[in-house]
C-alpha cells in the first residue's frame, strides 16, 4: 500500500512517462507534474529507476486485485478466467495504451522492472490455475482426458490471449477468435457424460 503523497507522486510520474517516454523523462519533469521541488522528490525516490519500479509494483498489485475480484464473481470458470485476464491486462495498459510512448514504457517495464513483471505474471498464473483447480474439484471441469493440468490450461489461455493481439487489428475479429478458442478449451475439459446404465437406456 502507498500513502497519499507517494500515490500522488506515482500518478504524476506515470503521466510524465506517458507524455515524454521513459528515456526522456527527468526527475524534474516528475517533480513538476507532482507540484513539488526536485529536492523533495528525491526524498521519496532516490532515482528515476526506483520511481519507475515503485509505479510498476503498484500497477501490478492493483491489476492482481482486479483479477481476484473477477474470479470471485458468479459464472462458469472459463468466463471468470477470461474476465480476470482482461481485467489484469486492461488495468496495466489503461493509461499507456493511449500514449504515443506506450511501447517505450512497456519496454522499460521489462528492462527496469522485469523482476516485478515476472513475479506478477507468476502470481496471475497461480490465481488462474487455482480457479481452474477449484472448478475441477467441484466437477465443473476435468483434466484427465486432456492430460493437462490446471496450470497448463492457464498458461495456454494467457499465451493465446497474447497471440491474438498480433493476429488482427480488428477487435471484433479478435473477440470472435477468442470466443471460439474458449469453446474449444471448454469442450476439451468438460466432464464426460456417463452412459446410461444398462436397462435404463432411453427407448
C-alpha positions as CSV (number, residue, x, y, z in Angstrom):
1,X,0.0,0.0,0.0
2,X,1.2,3.6,-0.7
3,X,0.4,6.7,1.3
4,X,-1.5,9.6,-0.4
5,X,1.7,11.5,-1.0
6,X,3.5,8.6,-2.6
7,X,0.5,7.7,-4.6
8,X,0.3,11.3,-5.9
9,X,3.9,11.2,-7.0
10,X,3.4,7.8,-8.8
11,X,0.4,9.2,-10.6
12,X,2.4,12.2,-11.7
13,X,5.3,10.0,-12.8
14,X,3.0,7.8,-14.9
15,X,1.6,11.0,-16.6
16,X,5.2,12.2,-17.3
17,X,6.4,8.8,-18.6
18,X,3.4,8.7,-21.0
19,X,3.9,12.3,-22.1
20,X,7.7,12.2,-22.7
21,X,8.6,8.5,-22.8
22,X,10.8,6.7,-20.2
23,X,14.1,7.8,-21.7
24,X,13.4,11.5,-21.9
25,X,11.5,11.9,-18.7
26,X,13.6,13.5,-16.0
27,X,13.1,13.7,-12.2
28,X,12.4,17.4,-12.8
29,X,9.6,16.5,-15.1
30,X,8.0,14.3,-12.5
31,X,8.5,16.9,-9.8
32,X,6.8,19.5,-11.9
33,X,3.9,17.2,-12.6
34,X,3.6,16.4,-8.9
35,X,3.7,20.1,-7.9
36,X,6.9,19.7,-5.8
37,X,10.5,20.5,-5.9
38,X,13.1,18.1,-7.3
39,X,14.8,18.0,-3.9
40,X,11.5,17.0,-2.3
41,X,11.0,14.3,-4.9
42,X,14.4,12.8,-4.2
43,X,13.4,12.5,-0.5
44,X,10.8,10.0,-1.7
45,X,12.7,8.3,-4.5
46,X,16.5,8.3,-5.0
47,X,16.4,7.8,-8.7
48,X,14.1,7.6,-11.8
49,X,14.6,3.8,-11.8
50,X,13.4,3.5,-8.2
51,X,10.4,5.7,-9.1
52,X,9.5,3.6,-12.1
53,X,9.9,0.3,-10.2
54,X,7.6,1.6,-7.5
55,X,5.0,2.6,-10.1
56,X,5.3,-0.8,-11.7
57,X,4.9,-2.6,-8.4
58,X,1.7,-0.6,-7.6
59,X,0.2,-1.1,-11.0
60,X,0.7,-4.9,-10.9
61,X,-0.6,-5.1,-7.4
62,X,-3.8,-3.2,-8.5
63,X,-4.1,-5.5,-11.5
64,X,-3.9,-8.6,-9.4
65,X,-6.6,-7.1,-7.1
66,X,-8.8,-6.8,-10.2
67,X,-8.1,-10.5,-11.0
68,X,-9.2,-11.5,-7.6
69,X,-12.4,-9.5,-8.0
70,X,-13.2,-11.1,-11.4
71,X,-12.5,-14.6,-10.2
72,X,-14.8,-14.1,-7.2
73,X,-17.8,-13.3,-9.5
74,X,-20.5,-15.8,-10.4
75,X,-20.4,-17.7,-13.6
76,X,-18.6,-20.6,-15.3
77,X,-14.8,-20.9,-14.6
78,X,-13.6,-20.1,-18.2
79,X,-15.8,-16.9,-18.3
80,X,-14.4,-15.8,-15.0
81,X,-10.8,-16.6,-16.0
82,X,-11.3,-14.7,-19.3
83,X,-12.7,-11.7,-17.3
84,X,-9.7,-11.9,-14.9
85,X,-7.2,-11.8,-17.8
86,X,-9.0,-8.9,-19.4
87,X,-9.0,-7.0,-16.1
88,X,-5.3,-7.7,-15.5
89,X,-4.0,-6.5,-18.8
90,X,-6.6,-3.8,-19.2
91,X,-5.6,-2.4,-15.8
92,X,-1.9,-2.4,-16.7
93,X,-2.5,-0.8,-20.1
94,X,-5.3,1.6,-19.2
95,X,-3.3,4.8,-19.4
96,X,-0.2,3.9,-21.5
97,X,-2.2,2.4,-24.4
98,X,-3.3,5.9,-25.5
99,X,0.2,7.3,-25.3
100,X,2.4,7.6,-28.3
101,X,5.2,6.4,-26.0
102,X,3.3,3.4,-24.7
103,X,5.6,1.0,-26.4
104,X,8.6,2.5,-24.9
105,X,7.0,2.5,-21.4
106,X,6.2,-1.2,-21.9
107,X,9.8,-1.9,-22.9
108,X,11.0,0.0,-19.9
109,X,8.8,-2.2,-17.7
110,X,10.8,-5.3,-18.9
111,X,14.2,-3.6,-18.8
112,X,13.8,-1.7,-15.5
113,X,11.2,-3.7,-13.6
114,X,11.4,-7.1,-15.3
115,X,11.5,-9.0,-12.0
116,X,8.4,-7.2,-10.8
117,X,6.6,-8.1,-14.1
118,X,7.7,-11.7,-13.9
119,X,6.6,-12.1,-10.2
120,X,3.2,-10.6,-11.1
121,X,2.8,-12.8,-14.1
122,X,3.6,-15.8,-11.9
123,X,1.0,-14.7,-9.4
124,X,-1.5,-14.3,-12.2
125,X,-0.9,-17.9,-13.3
126,X,-1.3,-19.2,-9.8
127,X,-4.6,-17.4,-9.4
128,X,-6.0,-18.6,-12.7
129,X,-4.8,-22.2,-12.1
130,X,-6.3,-22.1,-8.7
131,X,-9.7,-21.1,-10.1
132,X,-9.5,-24.0,-12.6
133,X,-8.4,-26.4,-10.0
134,X,-11.3,-25.4,-7.7
135,X,-13.7,-25.9,-10.7
136,X,-12.2,-29.4,-11.2
137,X,-12.7,-30.3,-7.5
138,X,-16.4,-29.4,-7.8
139,X,-16.8,-31.4,-11.0
140,X,-17.3,-28.4,-13.3
141,X,-14.3,-29.4,-15.4
142,X,-11.9,-32.2,-15.6
143,X,-8.3,-32.5,-16.9
144,X,-7.8,-36.3,-17.0
145,X,-9.0,-36.7,-20.6
146,X,-6.7,-34.0,-22.0
147,X,-3.7,-34.9,-19.9
148,X,-3.3,-31.3,-19.0
149,X,-3.0,-29.6,-15.6
150,X,-4.8,-26.5,-14.4
151,X,-1.5,-24.6,-14.7
152,X,-1.1,-25.9,-18.3
153,X,-4.6,-24.6,-19.2
154,X,-3.9,-21.2,-17.5
155,X,-0.6,-20.8,-19.4
156,X,-2.2,-21.8,-22.7
157,X,-5.1,-19.3,-22.2
158,X,-2.6,-16.5,-21.5
159,X,-0.4,-17.4,-24.5
160,X,-3.4,-17.4,-26.8
161,X,-4.7,-14.1,-25.4
162,X,-1.3,-12.5,-26.0
163,X,-1.0,-14.0,-29.5
164,X,-4.5,-12.9,-30.6
165,X,-3.4,-9.3,-30.2
166,X,-1.0,-9.8,-33.1
167,X,-3.3,-11.6,-35.5
168,X,-5.6,-8.7,-36.4
169,X,-6.2,-5.0,-35.9
170,X,-9.9,-5.7,-35.8
171,X,-11.0,-6.0,-32.1
172,X,-14.3,-7.7,-33.1
173,X,-12.5,-10.4,-35.1
174,X,-10.1,-11.0,-32.1
175,X,-13.1,-11.3,-29.8
176,X,-14.7,-13.9,-32.2
177,X,-11.5,-15.9,-32.3
178,X,-11.1,-15.8,-28.6
179,X,-14.7,-17.0,-28.1
180,X,-14.0,-19.9,-30.5
181,X,-10.9,-20.8,-28.6
182,X,-12.7,-20.7,-25.2
183,X,-15.4,-23.0,-26.7
184,X,-12.7,-25.4,-27.8
185,X,-11.0,-25.4,-24.4
186,X,-14.3,-25.9,-22.7
187,X,-15.0,-28.9,-24.9
188,X,-11.7,-30.3,-24.0
189,X,-12.1,-30.1,-20.2
190,X,-15.8,-30.5,-19.9
191,X,-16.8,-33.6,-17.7
192,X,-17.6,-36.7,-19.8
193,X,-21.2,-37.6,-19.7
194,X,-21.8,-41.0,-18.2
195,X,-23.6,-43.5,-20.5
196,X,-27.0,-44.7,-19.3
197,X,-26.9,-47.7,-17.0
198,X,-27.8,-51.0,-18.7
199,X,-31.6,-51.5,-18.7
200,X,-32.1,-47.7,-18.3
201,X,-31.3,-46.7,-21.8
202,X,-33.8,-44.4,-23.3
203,X,-36.3,-46.0,-25.7
